[in-house]
Amino acid sequence: MKPHSAFFLAFACLALSLRAAETAPAVKLTPLADRVRVEIGGQFFTDYVFGEGASRPYCYPILASDGMPLTRNFPMKEVAGEDTDHPWHRSFFFAHSIVNGVDFWNEGAGDAGRSPKDKGKTVHDAVIETTSGAVGTLHTRNRWVAPSGKLIATDDRTLRFQAVAEGRFIDFEITIHATADEPLLMGDNKDGTMATRLAQWMTMPHLVNAKDAEGKTIKKETGGTGHIVSAKGDKDAAVWGTRADWCDYHAEHAGQTYGVAIFDHPQNLRHPTWWMARDYGLFGANPFGWHDYEKEFKDQPHKGDHTIPAGGSLTLRYRVFFHLGDEQAAHVAAHYADYAKTK
């Protein structure tokens, strides 16, 4: 980084810290039967949903500070004009496709031939704690269960919700625990891990299957005005499979630009992470998909495997920033630098 760039970044970080010290809108968490509701400054932000029937807990919907929904409705709700592919992409979620030979990402016949046939579920066990205040905190416990009922792993996760001038944060921290009697293999696969599925208008132009007037399947272009940029300066389609400290996906809609940035914490496994950033709106950070992402390792399918020893654990931390403006207007780099200092 050039000296003058470092100076301006440091100045921006100081300015952000001073603004954060001002009175922040109160965050209120309300436990309900099948979810925890999150409000910021008296306005609805998101629900953390864990009810029966879900393949995993997820946050939906997620609203910008002006109320604009930023993630896809499907499959929770069908809206005209939205893509209906990949029904397991539930708004905002954490999952991975190879965990001791069980697929916790796809559902049904999803990714047949590439991921394990067995599709597991991440089952909500308990809400351990909720606190409200300048930062709202939610702590839950979950079980990763194979179709046979076998316990594959457990996790403790903490979500922290907070508002800043440019938008809203969800800090997501998860500790995955191997069982006492068996190591836990997180396998090398592109499908994972800390992920969002963005609103249709936020996507880049892309092709989907459609029917013509005669009922034949054709390719139809759809999508919005989205752009992707990473901390390294890679843009749009060139971001997929690359590594960087952070990545941002943004688009203009109804006269306003909105964005979603994901920050990879410096203490995470294999930081900086790889980015699963698709033109159709799947956007995630994946520390395990090494051979899928880097072509020189395409013949080494276990390059990205990571084994947690029996009784051991792995902690991963991310900040997801739902902001107004593009990555420059929202000071994404400065916010990342501030986040990188956290322990």
C-alpha positions in Angstrom: 0.0 0.0 0.0 1.3 3.5 -0.9 2.2 5.8 2.1 -0.5 8.3 1.2 -3.1 5.5 0.8 -2.2 4.2 4.3 -2.6 7.6 5.8 -6.0 8.2 4.3 -7.1 4.7 5.4 -5.9 5.4 9.0 -7.7 8.7 9.0 -10.9 7.1 7.8 -10.6 4.4 10.5 -10.2 7.1 13.1 -13.3 8.9 11.8 -15.3 5.7 11.8 -14.3 5.0 15.4 -15.3 8.4 16.5 -18.7 8.1 14.8 -19.2 4.7 16.3 -18.6 6.2 19.8 -21.7 8.4 19.3 -25.0 7.1 20.5 -26.0 4.1 18.2 -29.6 3.1 17.5 -30.7 0.6 20.1 -30.9 -3.1 18.9 -33.7 -5.1 20.3 -33.9 -8.9 20.1 -37.2 -10.6 20.7 -37.3 -14.5 21.1 -40.3 -16.0 19.4 -41.4 -19.6 19.0 -39.5 -20.4 15.8 -37.2 -17.4 15.4 -35.5 -14.4 17.1 -36.6 -11.0 15.8 -34.1 -8.2 15.4 -35.0 -4.5 15.4 -32.7 -1.6 15.1 -33.8 1.9 16.1 -37.4 0.5 16.4 -37.3 -0.8 12.8 -37.4 -4.4 11.7 -34.0 -5.6 10.4 -34.1 -9.4 10.2 -35.4 -12.7 11.7 -33.0 -15.5 12.7 -35.2 -18.4 11.7 -34.7 -21.9 13.2 -38.2 -23.5 13.1 -38.9 -27.2 12.3 -38.5 -28.2 8.7 -35.6 -25.9 7.9 -32.4 -27.6 6.7 -30.4 -25.1 8.7 -31.0 -21.8 10.6 -30.9 -18.6 8.5 -31.6 -14.9 8.6 -34.5 -13.7 6.4 -35.4 -11.1 5.3 -32.5 -8.7 5.6 -33.4 -5.0 5.2 -31.2 -2.0 4.5 -31.5 0.9 6.8 -34.1 2.5 4.5 -36.1 -0.7 4.5 -35.1 -2.1 1.1 -34.8 -6.0 1.2 -31.3 -7.1 0.2 -31.6 -10.9 -0.1 -33.7 -13.2 -2.3 -37.2 -14.2 -1.1 -37.2 -17.7 -2.6 -37.7 -20.3 -1.2 -39.3 -18.7 1.8 -41.6 -16.7 -0.4 -42.3 -16.8 -4.1 -42.2 -13.4 -5.9 -42.8 -12.9 -9.6 -39.6 -12.3 -11.5 -37.2 -14.0 -9.0 -35.0 -16.9 -10.0 -36.1 -20.2 -8.3 -32.9 -22.1 -8.7 -31.0 -23.6 -5.7 -33.8 -23.6 -3.1 -31.2 -24.3 -0.4 -29.8 -20.7 -0.8 -31.8 -19.3 2.1 -31.0 -15.6 2.3 -28.1 -15.6 4.8 -26.7 -18.8 6.2 -23.7 -20.9 7.2 -23.3 -24.4 5.6 -20.7 -26.6 3.9 -21.0 -29.4 1.3 -18.6 -32.1 2.6 -18.6 -32.7 6.3 -17.5 -36.3 7.2 -19.0 -37.4 3.9 -22.4 -35.7 4.5 -23.6 -32.7 2.4 -24.9 -29.9 4.6 -25.1 -27.3 1.8 -27.2 -28.9 -1.0 -30.6 -30.5 -0.6 -32.3 -33.3 -2.5 -30.4 -34.0 -5.8 -28.5 -30.8 -5.6 -25.0 -30.9 -7.1 -25.4 -34.6 -7.9 -22.1 -36.3 -8.6 -19.9 -33.6 -7.0 -21.1 -33.6 -3.4 -22.1 -36.5 -1.1 -25.5 -38.1 -1.8 -26.4 -37.9 1.9 -27.9 -34.5 2.7 -27.7 -33.5 6.4 -29.5 -30.9 8.5 -28.2 -28.4 10.9 -30.7 -28.7 13.7 -31.3 -25.8 16.2 -30.8 -27.0 19.7 -31.3 -23.9 21.9 -31.1 -20.2 22.2 -28.5 -19.8 24.9 -28.7 -16.0 25.3 -30.1 -12.8 23.8 -29.1 -9.3 24.8 -30.3 -6.0 23.5 -28.5 -2.6 23.5 -26.2 -0.7 21.3 -25.1 -4.2 20.1 -27.6 -7.0 20.0 -26.2 -10.4 20.7 -27.7 -13.8 19.9 -26.0 -17.1 21.1 -27.3 -20.4 19.9 -26.3 -24.1 19.9 -26.9 -26.5 17.0 -26.4 -30.1 15.9 -25.2 -31.3 12.5 -27.1 -34.5 11.8 -26.8 -37.1 9.0 -30.0 -38.6 7.4 -29.4 -41.7 9.5 -29.7 -39.6 12.6 -26.0 -39.9 13.4 -24.5 -36.8 15.1 -21.8 -35.5 12.8 -20.8 -32.3 14.7 -22.2 -29.5 16.9 -21.7 -25.8 16.8 -22.0 -22.7 19.0 -22.7 -19.5 17.1 -22.9 -15.9 18.1 -24.5 -13.2 16.0 -24.0 -9.6 16.9 -26.2 -6.9 15.3 -25.2 -3.3 15.1 -25.9 -0.1 13.2 -23.3 2.4 11.8 -23.8 5.5 9.7 -23.4 3.7 6.4 -25.5 0.7 7.2 -25.8 -2.4 9.5 -23.4 -5.2 10.6 -24.0 -8.8 11.4 -20.9 -10.2 13.1 -21.1 -14.0 12.7 -18.8 -16.2 14.9 -19.1 -20.0 14.8 -17.2 -22.7 16.7 -17.7 -26.1 15.1 -17.0 -29.0 17.5 -16.0 -32.5 16.4 -17.5 -35.3 18.4 -15.4 -36.8 21.2 -14.9 -40.1 19.3 -14.3 -39.1 15.7 -12.3 -36.5 13.8 -14.3 -34.1 11.6 -13.3 -33.6 8.0 -14.3 -30.4 6.3 -13.8 -31.4 2.7 -12.5 -29.4 -0.3 -15.6 -28.3 -2.3 -16.7 -25.0 -3.8 -20.1 -25.1 -2.2 -19.8 -23.2 1.1 -19.6 -21.6 3.5 -20.5 -18.1 5.0 -23.1 -17.2 2.4 -25.8 -14.9 1.2 -28.2 -15.1 -1.8 -28.8 -11.6 -2.9 -32.0 -9.9 -4.2 -32.7 -10.4 -8.0 -32.1 -6.7 -8.8 -28.7 -6.9 -7.1 -27.3 -9.7 -9.3 -25.2 -9.2 -12.4 -26.8 -10.0 -15.8 -26.9 -13.8 -16.2 -28.6 -16.6 -18.1 -31.4 -18.8 -16.7 -33.4 -21.7 -18.2 -36.8 -20.6 -19.5 -39.5 -21.9 -21.8 -40.2 -20.4 -25.2 -43.7 -20.2 -26.8 -43.5 -23.8 -28.0 -42.5 -25.1 -24.5 -38.8 -25.7 -25.4 -36.1 -24.9 -22.9 -34.1 -21.9 -23.8 -31.5 -19.6 -22.2 -32.9 -16.2 -21.2 -30.9 -13.3 -19.9 -32.0 -11.8 -16.6 -30.5 -10.1 -13.6 -29.9 -6.6 -12.3 -27.2 -4.0 -12.3 -24.8 -5.7 -9.8 -21.1 -5.3 -9.6 -18.5 -7.2 -7.5 -15.2 -5.9 -6.3 -12.7 -7.4 -3.9 -10.0 -5.9 -1.6 -7.4 -6.8 -4.2 -9.2 -4.8 -6.9 -10.6 -7.8 -8.9 -14.0 -7.1 -10.4 -17.2 -8.8 -11.4 -16.7 -12.3 -12.9 -12.9 -12.1 -12.2 -13.6 -12.2 -8.4 -14.8 -15.8 -8.3 -12.3 -18.2 -6.8 -9.8 -15.5 -5.9 -8.6 -14.7 -2.4 -8.9 -11.3 -0.6 -9.6 -9.8 2.8 -13.1 -8.6 1.8 -15.5 -8.7 -1.0 -18.4 -6.4 -1.9 -21.4 -6.9 -4.1 -23.4 -3.8 -4.9 -26.1 -2.5 -7.3 -28.3 0.5 -8.1 -32.0 0.2 -7.5 -34.8 2.7 -7.4 -32.3 5.6 -7.5 -30.2 4.3 -4.6 -27.0 2.1 -4.5 -27.0 -0.7 -2.0 -24.3 -3.2 -1.2 -23.3 -6.2 0.8 -19.7 -6.8 1.9 -18.3 -9.8 3.7 -15.2 -9.4 5.8 -12.9 -12.4 6.5 -11.3 -12.1 9.9 -7.5 -12.2 9.9 -7.5 -15.0 12.5 -9.6 -17.3 10.3 -8.3 -20.5 8.8 -6.4 -19.8 5.5 -7.0 -16.1 5.6 -7.5 -14.4 3.2 -10.4 -16.6 2.1 -11.6 -17.6 -1.3 -14.7 -15.9 -2.7 -17.8 -17.8 -4.1 -19.1 -14.8 -5.9 -21.5 -15.7 -8.7 -23.2 -13.5 -11.3 -26.6 -14.8 -10.3 -26.3 -13.6 -6.7 -24.8 -16.3 -4.6 -22.1 -14.6 -2.5 -20.0 -16.3 0.1 -16.6 -16.9 1.7 -15.2 -20.4 1.6 -11.9 -21.4 3.3 -12.2 -25.1 2.1 -12.7 -25.0 -1.7 -9.0 -24.8 -2.6 -8.8 -27.2 -5.5 -12.1 -25.9 -7.0 -11.0 -22.3 -6.9 -7.3 -22.5 -8.0 -6.9 -24.2 -11.4 -3.3 -25.4 -10.7 -4.7 -27.7 -8.0 -7.7 -29.0 -9.9 -6.2 -32.5 -9.9 -5.7 -32.5 -6.1 -9.3 -32.9 -4.8 -8.2 -33.0 -1.2 -6.0 -29.9 -1.3 -8.4 -27.8 0.8 -9.4 -30.6 3.3 -9.2 -29.5 6.9 -9.5 -32.1 9.7 -10.7 -31.1 13.2 -9.4 -33.7 15.7 -11.8 -35.7 17.8 -13.0 -33.5 20.6 -11.5 -30.5 18.9 -13.0 -27.4 17.4 -12.6 -24.7 14.7 -13.7 -21.1 15.1 -14.5 -18.9 12.1 -15.5 -15.2 12.2 -17.0 -12.9 9.6 -18.6 -9.5 9.5 -21.3 -8.9 6.9 -21.9 -5.3 6.1 -25.3 -4.3 4.6 -24.7 -0.8 3.4 -25.8 2.2 1.3 -23.6 3.3 -1.6 -20.9 1.4 -3.3 -17.7 0.1 -1.6 -16.2 3.6 -1.8 -19.1 5.6 -0.5 -19.6 3.0 2.4 -15.9 3.2 3.3 -15.7 -0.6 3.1 -11.9 -0.7 3.3 -11.8 1.4 6.4 -14.6 -0.6 8.1 -12.6 -3.8 7.3 -9.4 -2.3 8.8 -11.4 -1.5 11.9 -12.8 -5.0 12.1 -9.4 -6.6 11.5 -8.2 -5.1 14.8 -10.9 -7.1 16.8 -9.7 -10.1 18.8 
